[in-house]
Amino acid sequence: MSGESEARSVGWRVIDTEITSHLPFSPVVEARGFVFVSGQASVDETGAIVSGTFEEEMRRSVANVERLLQSCGLTLRDVVRVTSYVHDPADGTRYNEIYPDYFTPPFPAQTTLAGCLSPALKFEIDVIAVRPEQPLAR
């Protein structure tokens, strides 16, 4: 059975986007109204890492998430779960200062892990969004 057939049999599908990966994962998967965006880092359209300050890398990473959500007709307001990965624990304060630029009350559920990334990356983020049948008031 092919991966696509298996995916359909359990009720999920890979969302086609202009962003692809040369690594063995799907950037966006939808299952029963939930949209799962795989980890996004500070990379360009080819997947090459774009190094910068912590803030620059975080903003580029979140912009990549936004672009993927937009390809599904969603926005950051549809995100219900955020997992963030911060290379240097010292950047945790700056992370919490930047985060409200993108996510506003009521905030999504969130977990932040520090000290777990390769030194090549300062930040990575993955999210789960929901595609409501009818818009929910926030």
N, CA and C atoms as an extended XYZ file, in Angstrom:
414
Properties=species:S:1:pos:R:3:atomname:S:1:resname:S:1:resid:I:1 pbc="F F F"
N         0.838       -1.164        0.000 N   MET     1
C         0.000        0.000        0.000 CA  MET     1
C         0.888        1.234        0.000 C   MET     1
N         0.587        2.188       -0.833 N   SER     2
C         1.409        3.398       -0.916 CA  SER     2
C         1.140        4.292        0.283 C   SER     2
N         2.057        5.208        0.533 N   GLY     3
C         1.892        6.143        1.642 CA  GLY     3
C         0.624        6.958        1.497 C   GLY     3
N         0.301        7.382        0.269 N   GLU     4
C        -0.906        8.170        0.047 CA  GLU     4
C        -2.149        7.345        0.359 C   GLU     4
N        -2.189        6.092       -0.066 N   SER     5
C        -3.333        5.231        0.212 CA  SER     5
C        -3.476        4.984        1.703 C   SER     5
N        -2.359        4.736        2.377 N   GLU     6
C        -2.407        4.519        3.821 CA  GLU     6
C        -2.921        5.767        4.517 C   GLU     6
N        -2.462        6.935        4.067 N   ALA     7
C        -2.900        8.183        4.680 CA  ALA     7
C        -4.409        8.329        4.562 C   ALA     7
N        -4.958        8.072        3.403 N   ARG     8
C        -6.399        8.204        3.205 CA  ARG     8
C        -7.166        7.212        4.060 C   ARG     8
N        -6.636        6.009        4.256 N   SER     9
C        -7.369        4.995        4.998 CA  SER     9
C        -7.519        5.344        6.477 C   SER     9
N        -6.652        6.189        7.017 N   VAL    10
C        -6.779        6.578        8.420 CA  VAL    10
C        -7.263        8.015        8.568 C   VAL    10
N        -7.721        8.616        7.491 N   GLY    11
C        -8.352        9.922        7.569 CA  GLY    11
C        -7.439       11.120        7.609 C   GLY    11
N        -6.276       11.049        7.007 N   TRP    12
C        -5.430       12.226        6.919 CA  TRP    12
C        -4.848       12.362        5.526 C   TRP    12
N        -4.372       13.592        5.236 N   ARG    13
C        -3.799       13.835        3.915 CA  ARG    13
C        -2.687       14.863        4.021 C   ARG    13
N        -1.767       14.766        3.085 N   VAL    14
C        -0.688       15.734        2.968 CA  VAL    14
C        -1.226       16.912        2.171 C   VAL    14
N        -0.984       18.121        2.663 N   ILE    15
C        -1.415       19.335        1.982 CA  ILE    15
C        -0.313       19.750        1.011 C   ILE    15
N        -0.689       19.963       -0.244 N   ASP    16
C         0.281       20.448       -1.225 CA  ASP    16
C         0.548       21.922       -0.982 C   ASP    16
N         1.810       22.264       -0.868 N   THR    17
C         2.213       23.657       -0.673 CA  THR    17
C         3.374       23.957       -1.599 C   THR    17
N         3.686       25.226       -1.730 N   GLU    18
C         4.849       25.605       -2.538 CA  GLU    18
C         6.142       25.340       -1.786 C   GLU    18
N         6.043       25.146       -0.480 N   ILE    19
C         7.213       24.841        0.335 CA  ILE    19
C         7.345       23.329        0.413 C   ILE    19
N         8.498       22.838        0.038 N   THR    20
C         8.745       21.404        0.098 CA  THR    20
C         9.990       21.160        0.949 C   THR    20
N        10.243       19.920        1.221 N   SER    21
C        11.435       19.575        1.990 CA  SER    21
C        12.185       18.466        1.280 C   SER    21
N        13.495       18.538        1.328 N   HIS    22
C        14.307       17.441        0.804 CA  HIS    22
C        14.486       16.357        1.866 C   HIS    22
N        13.989       16.634        3.077 N   LEU    23
C        14.049       15.664        4.163 CA  LEU    23
C        12.783       14.802        4.151 C   LEU    23
N        12.803       13.649        4.799 N   PRO    24
C        11.658       12.736        4.727 CA  PRO    24
C        10.517       13.105        5.682 C   PRO    24
N         9.847       14.228        5.411 N   PHE    25
C         8.650       14.600        6.158 CA  PHE    25
C         7.783       15.483        5.278 C   PHE    25
N         6.520       15.570        5.632 N   SER    26
C         5.574       16.450        4.931 CA  SER    26
C         5.486       17.755        5.713 C   SER    26
N         5.627       18.893        5.040 N   PRO    27
C         5.541       20.166        5.761 CA  PRO    27
C         4.182       20.394        6.434 C   PRO    27
N         3.084       19.941        5.780 N   VAL    28
C         1.750       20.148        6.343 CA  VAL    28
C         0.905       18.904        6.108 C   VAL    28
N         0.239       18.463        7.176 N   VAL    29
C        -0.665       17.318        7.107 CA  VAL    29
C        -1.977       17.730        7.773 C   VAL    29
N        -3.089       17.306        7.178 N   GLU    30
C        -4.391       17.581        7.776 CA  GLU    30
C        -5.071       16.280        8.153 C   GLU    30
N        -5.667       16.258        9.339 N   ALA    31
C        -6.410       15.091        9.812 CA  ALA    31
C        -7.639       15.565       10.570 C   ALA    31
N        -8.804       15.252       10.032 N   ARG    32
C       -10.075       15.534       10.716 CA  ARG    32
C       -10.182       16.963       11.231 C   ARG    32
N        -9.818       17.907       10.379 N   GLY    33
C        -9.948       19.314       10.733 CA  GLY    33
C        -8.762       19.908       11.457 C   GLY    33
N        -7.793       19.080       11.859 N   PHE    34
C        -6.576       19.589       12.480 CA  PHE    34
C        -5.486       19.671       11.421 C   PHE    34
N        -4.732       20.754       11.441 N   VAL    35
C        -3.647       20.960       10.488 CA  VAL    35
C        -2.342       20.989       11.276 C   VAL    35
N        -1.451       20.078       10.930 N   PHE    36
C        -0.176       19.916       11.619 CA  PHE    36
C         0.937       20.472       10.728 C   PHE    36
N         1.627       21.493       11.216 N   VAL    37
C         2.744       22.086       10.477 CA  VAL    37
C         4.029       21.568       11.105 C   VAL    37
N         4.826       20.869       10.301 N   SER    38
C         6.108       20.339       10.774 CA  SER    38
C         7.043       21.470       11.168 C   SER    38
N         8.058       21.120       11.936 N   GLY    39
C         9.016       22.104       12.417 CA  GLY    39
C         9.541       23.001       11.319 C   GLY    39
N         9.465       24.305       11.565 N   GLN    40
C         9.956       25.306       10.628 CA  GLN    40
C        11.080       26.081       11.295 C   GLN    40
N        12.155       26.206       10.551 N   ALA    41
C        13.323       26.931       11.043 CA  ALA    41
C        13.583       28.118       10.122 C   ALA    41
N        14.661       28.801       10.366 N   SER    42
C        15.048       29.945        9.552 CA  SER    42
C        15.709       29.440        8.273 C   SER    42
N        14.860       29.063        7.313 N   VAL    43
C        15.345       28.560        6.027 CA  VAL    43
C        14.684       29.326        4.901 C   VAL    43
N        15.355       29.328        3.744 N   ASP    44
C        14.770       29.970        2.570 CA  ASP    44
C        13.939       28.954        1.785 C   ASP    44
N        13.460       29.350        0.618 N   GLU    45
C        12.580       28.512       -0.195 CA  GLU    45
C        13.233       27.208       -0.643 C   GLU    45
N        14.563       27.171       -0.656 N   THR    46
C        15.266       25.952       -1.071 CA  THR    46
C        15.572       25.036        0.113 C   THR    46
N        15.268       25.508        1.323 N   GLY    47
C        15.568       24.722        2.514 CA  GLY    47
C        16.928       25.039        3.119 C   GLY    47
N        17.646       26.000        2.529 N   ALA    48
C        18.955       26.384        3.057 CA  ALA    48
C        18.775       27.233        4.316 C   ALA    48
N        19.569       26.950        5.327 N   ILE    49
C        19.505       27.701        6.582 CA  ILE    49
C        19.937       29.140        6.341 C   ILE    49
N        19.160       30.070        6.899 N   VAL    50
C        19.496       31.490        6.857 CA  VAL    50
C        19.831       31.894        8.283 C   VAL    50
N        21.104       32.051        8.563 N   SER    51
C        21.565       32.380        9.908 CA  SER    51
C        21.354       33.856       10.204 C   SER    51
N        21.172       34.144       11.462 N   GLY    52
C        21.003       35.529       11.896 CA  GLY    52
C        20.960       35.572       13.400 C   GLY    52
N        20.486       36.687       13.934 N   THR    53
C        20.299       36.788       15.379 CA  THR    53
C        19.150       35.870       15.782 C   THR    53
N        18.986       35.648       17.074 N   PHE    54
C        17.861       34.843       17.538 CA  PHE    54
C        16.552       35.434       17.022 C   PHE    54
N        16.380       36.741       17.168 N   GLU    55
C        15.135       37.382       16.719 CA  GLU    55
C        14.906       37.195       15.220 C   GLU    55
N        15.937       37.392       14.416 N   GLU    56
C        15.792       37.213       12.963 CA  GLU    56
C        15.386       35.786       12.621 C   GLU    56
N        16.026       34.822       13.275 N   GLU    57
C        15.702       33.421       12.986 CA  GLU    57
C        14.298       33.070       13.468 C   GLU    57
N        13.900       33.587       14.620 N   MET    58
C        12.550       33.308       15.107 CA  MET    58
C        11.512       33.907       14.154 C   MET    58
N        11.711       35.141       13.750 N   ARG    59
C        10.737       35.802       12.868 CA  ARG    59
C        10.654       35.093       11.509 C   ARG    59
N        11.775       34.673       10.966 N   ARG    60
C        11.751       33.950        9.686 CA  ARG    60
C        11.050       32.604        9.852 C   ARG    60
N        11.289       31.925       10.965 N   SER    61
C        10.650       30.630       11.228 CA  SER    61
C         9.133       30.774       11.310 C   SER    61
N         8.677       31.786       12.048 N   VAL    62
C         7.236       32.012       12.182 CA  VAL    62
C         6.646       32.442       10.834 C   VAL    62
N         7.377       33.216       10.063 N   ALA    63
C         6.900       33.594        8.723 CA  ALA    63
C         6.718       32.350        7.853 C   ALA    63
N         7.605       31.372        7.990 N   ASN    64
C         7.451       30.123        7.236 CA  ASN    64
C         6.186       29.384        7.673 C   ASN    64
N         5.908       29.377        8.973 N   VAL    65
C         4.668       28.768        9.472 CA  VAL    65
C         3.468       29.507        8.899 C   VAL    65
N         3.507       30.832        8.936 N   GLU    66
C         2.392       31.627        8.402 CA  GLU    66
C         2.129       31.305        6.938 C   GLU    66
N         3.195       31.204        6.159 N   ARG    67
C         3.057       30.906        4.722 CA  ARG    67
C         2.415       29.529        4.520 C   ARG    67
N         2.816       28.553        5.306 N   LEU    68
C         2.226       27.220        5.188 CA  LEU    68
C         0.759       27.227        5.603 C   LEU    68
N         0.438       27.919        6.685 N   LEU    69
C        -0.960       28.011        7.108 CA  LEU    69
C        -1.807       28.711        6.046 C   LEU    69
N        -1.277       29.779        5.462 N   GLN    70
C        -2.012       30.500        4.420 CA  GLN    70
C        -2.311       29.599        3.232 C   GLN    70
N        -1.416       28.682        2.930 N   SER    71
C        -1.661       27.776        1.802 CA  SER    71
C        -2.836       26.839        2.090 C   SER    71
N        -3.241       26.755        3.359 N   CYS    72
C        -4.388       25.936        3.782 CA  CYS    72
C        -5.611       26.798        4.069 C   CYS    72
N        -5.503       28.097        3.856 N   GLY    73
C        -6.607       28.995        4.163 CA  GLY    73
C        -6.723       29.323        5.643 C   GLY    73
N        -5.635       29.178        6.383 N   LEU    74
C        -5.630       29.432        7.821 CA  LEU    74
C        -4.635       30.531        8.174 C   LEU    74
N        -4.706       30.996        9.417 N   THR    75
C        -3.772       31.999        9.918 CA  THR    75
C        -3.262       31.564       11.289 C   THR    75
N        -2.386       32.363       11.856 N   LEU    76
C        -1.887       32.072       13.199 CA  LEU    76
C        -3.018       32.097       14.227 C   LEU    76
N        -4.114       32.803       13.949 N   ARG    77
C        -5.260       32.838       14.877 CA  ARG    77
C        -5.941       31.475       14.979 C   ARG    77
N        -5.685       30.587       14.014 N   ASP    78
C        -6.268       29.246       14.029 CA  ASP    78
C        -5.397       28.238       14.775 C   ASP    78
N        -4.239       28.665       15.244 N   VAL    79
C        -3.302       27.775       15.936 CA  VAL    79
C        -3.800       27.516       17.352 C   VAL    79
N        -3.831       26.229       17.728 N   VAL    80
C        -4.259       25.844       19.073 CA  VAL    80
C        -3.120       25.263       19.903 C   VAL    80
N        -1.985       24.971       19.257 N   ARG    81
C        -0.850       24.354       19.954 CA  ARG    81
C         0.450       24.810       19.301 C   ARG    81
N         1.401       25.244       20.110 N   VAL    82
C         2.718       25.677       19.641 CA  VAL    82
C         3.783       24.912       20.409 C   VAL    82
N         4.745       24.363       19.684 N   THR    83
C         5.946       23.817       20.312 CA  THR    83
C         7.128       24.559       19.715 C   THR    83
N         7.910       25.174       20.585 N   SER    84
C         9.067       25.954       20.153 CA  SER    84
C        10.339       25.334       20.710 C   SER    84
N        11.390       25.435       19.925 N   TYR    85
C        12.695       24.892       20.291 CA  TYR    85
C        13.692       26.045       20.236 C   TYR    85
N        14.347       26.306       21.363 N   VAL    86
C        15.287       27.413       21.480 CA  VAL    86
C        16.661       26.815       21.779 C   VAL    86
N        17.633       27.110       20.921 N   HIS    87
C        18.967       26.525       21.108 CA  HIS    87
C        19.595       26.965       22.425 C   HIS    87
N        19.643       28.278       22.655 N   ASP    88
C        20.318       28.816       23.838 CA  ASP    88
C        19.270       29.228       24.873 C   ASP    88
N        19.255       28.596       26.036 N   PRO    89
C        18.281       28.963       27.065 CA  PRO    89
C        18.288       30.458       27.400 C   PRO    89
N        19.419       31.123       27.187 N   ALA    90
C        19.500       32.557       27.463 CA  ALA    90
C        18.575       33.367       26.545 C   ALA    90
N        18.134       32.782       25.424 N   ASP    91
C        17.225       33.477       24.511 CA  ASP    91
C        15.754       33.335       24.922 C   ASP    91
N        15.498       32.637       26.020 N   GLY    92
C        14.122       32.430       26.465 CA  GLY    92
C        13.374       33.718       26.755 C   GLY    92
N        14.036       34.671       27.374 N   THR    93
C        13.384       35.953       27.670 CA  THR    93
C        13.011       36.674       26.384 C   THR    93
N        13.942       36.696       25.434 N   ARG    94
C        13.653       37.367       24.151 CA  ARG    94
C        12.516       36.651       23.429 C   ARG    94
N        12.493       35.334       23.489 N   TYR    95
C        11.409       34.549       22.892 CA  TYR    95
C        10.059       35.011       23.431 C   TYR    95
N         9.967       35.125       24.753 N   ASN    96
C         8.704       35.537       25.368 CA  ASN    96
C         8.329       36.981       25.052 C   ASN    96
N         9.298       37.801       24.711 N   GLU    97
C         9.009       39.177       24.290 CA  GLU    97
C         8.475       39.220       22.860 C   GLU    97
N         8.992       38.353       21.980 N   ILE    98
C         8.597       38.338       20.562 CA  ILE    98
C         7.292       37.583       20.353 C   ILE    98
N         7.064       36.540       21.115 N   TYR    99
C         5.918       35.642       20.932 CA  TYR    99
C         4.582       36.382       20.785 C   TYR    99
N         4.277       37.387       21.627 N   PRO   100
C         2.989       38.081       21.501 CA  PRO   100
C         2.846       38.918       20.224 C   PRO   100
N         3.923       39.113       19.481 N   ASP   101
C         3.812       39.772       18.171 CA  ASP   101
C         3.039       38.894       17.195 C   ASP   101
N         3.001       37.597       17.459 N   TYR   102
C         2.375       36.635       16.549 CA  TYR   102
C         1.165       35.929       17.148 C   TYR   102
N         1.201       35.648       18.430 N   PHE   103
C         0.121       34.929       19.097 CA  PHE   103
C        -0.443       35.824       20.191 C   PHE   103
N        -1.764       35.997       20.167 N   THR   104
C        -2.417       36.920       21.080 CA  THR   104
C        -3.449       36.177       21.934 C   THR   104
N        -3.850       36.796       23.037 N   PRO   105
C        -4.842       36.138       23.897 CA  PRO   105
C        -6.160       35.895       23.146 C   PRO   105
N        -6.822       34.820       23.436 N   PRO   106
C        -6.361       33.740       24.294 CA  PRO   106
C        -5.249       32.959       23.596 C   PRO   106
N        -4.137       32.786       24.275 N   PHE   107
C        -2.970       32.149       23.684 CA  PHE   107
C        -3.210       30.664       23.430 C   PHE   107
N        -2.565       30.133       22.378 N   PRO   108
C        -2.608       28.678       22.179 CA  PRO   108
C        -1.861       27.966       23.306 C   PRO   108
N        -2.140       26.676       23.488 N   ALA   109
C        -1.325       25.871       24.391 CA  ALA   109
C         0.109       25.918       23.858 C   ALA   109
N         1.082       25.870       24.764 N   GLN   110
C         2.466       26.050       24.322 CA  GLN   110
C         3.434       25.243       25.177 C   GLN   110
N         4.444       24.710       24.500 N   THR   111
C         5.592       24.113       25.172 CA  THR   111
C         6.836       24.690       24.523 C   THR   111
N         7.806       25.076       25.334 N   THR   112
C         9.080       25.574       24.819 CA  THR   112
C        10.193       24.689       25.377 C   THR   112
N        11.012       24.187       24.483 N   LEU   113
C        12.143       23.346       24.862 CA  LEU   113
C        13.432       24.117       24.571 C   LEU   113
N        14.335       24.118       25.519 N   ALA   114
C        15.587       24.858       25.347 CA  ALA   114
C        16.774       23.913       25.369 C   ALA   114
N        17.812       24.295       24.620 N   GLY   115
C        19.051       23.538       24.615 CA  GLY   115
C        18.985       22.236       23.838 C   GLY   115
N        18.075       22.130       22.889 N   CYS   116
C        17.887       20.850       22.200 CA  CYS   116
C        18.096       20.921       20.691 C   CYS   116
N        18.540       22.048       20.180 N   LEU   117
C        18.754       22.187       18.733 CA  LEU   117
C        20.225       22.080       18.375 C   LEU   117
N        20.457       21.719       17.132 N   SER   118
C        21.805       21.755       16.585 CA  SER   118
C        22.316       23.196       16.647 C   SER   118
N        23.592       23.398       16.825 N   PRO   119
C        24.134       24.765       16.831 CA  PRO   119
C        23.881       25.531       15.529 C   PRO   119
N        23.520       24.820       14.462 N   ALA   120
C        23.239       25.490       13.189 CA  ALA   120
C        21.948       26.299       13.244 C   ALA   120
N        21.079       25.987       14.204 N   LEU   121
C        19.796       26.680       14.330 CA  LEU   121
C        19.669       27.307       15.709 C   LEU   121
N        19.094       28.506       15.736 N   LYS   122
C        18.823       29.150       17.013 CA  LYS   122
C        17.381       28.925       17.448 C   LYS   122
N        16.491       28.592       16.485 N   PHE   123
C        15.073       28.486       16.790 CA  PHE   123
C        14.373       27.586       15.780 C   PHE   123
N        13.359       26.875       16.250 N   GLU   124
C        12.479       26.086       15.381 CA  GLU   124
C        11.108       26.064       16.043 C   GLU   124
N        10.062       25.944       15.222 N   ILE   125
C         8.695       25.957       15.736 CA  ILE   125
C         7.826       25.009       14.930 C   ILE   125
N         6.944       24.280       15.615 N   ASP   126
C         5.898       23.528       14.924 CA  ASP   126
C         4.574       23.864       15.585 C   ASP   126
N         3.496       23.769       14.820 N   VAL   127
C         2.188       24.153       15.346 CA  VAL   127
C         1.109       23.164       14.913 C   VAL   127
N         0.019       23.210       15.654 N   ILE   128
C        -1.204       22.518       15.277 CA  ILE   128
C        -2.286       23.587       15.197 C   ILE   128
N        -2.979       23.616       14.071 N   ALA   129
C        -4.084       24.551       13.885 CA  ALA   129
C        -5.359       23.737       13.697 C   ALA   129
N        -6.485       24.398       13.864 N   VAL   130
C        -7.763       23.713       13.667 CA  VAL   130
C        -8.543       24.459       12.594 C   VAL   130
N        -9.182       23.663       11.762 N   ARG   131
C       -10.020       24.215       10.721 CA  ARG   131
C       -11.480       24.041       11.196 C   ARG   131
N       -12.021       25.067       11.846 N   PRO   132
C       -13.371       24.921       12.372 CA  PRO   132
C       -14.397       24.869       11.242 C   PRO   132
N       -15.442       24.057       11.462 N   GLU   133
C       -16.528       24.018       10.488 CA  GLU   133
C       -17.215       25.360       10.461 C   GLU   133
N       -17.367       25.978       11.600 N   GLN   134
C       -17.889       27.325       11.714 CA  GLN   134
C       -16.899       28.103       12.562 C   GLN   134
N       -16.587       29.336       12.163 N   PRO   135
C       -15.595       30.102       12.929 CA  PRO   135
C       -15.986       30.211       14.403 C   PRO   135
N       -14.987       30.031       15.258 N   LEU   136
C       -15.178       30.179       16.695 CA  LEU   136
C       -14.802       31.581       17.110 C   LEU   136
N       -15.518       32.149       18.024 N   ALA   137
C       -15.158       33.476       18.541 CA  ALA   137
C       -13.910       33.330       19.382 C   ALA   137
N       -12.990       34.281       19.253 N   ARG   138
C       -11.764       34.263       20.069 CA  ARG   138
C       -11.741       35.423       20.986 C   ARG   138
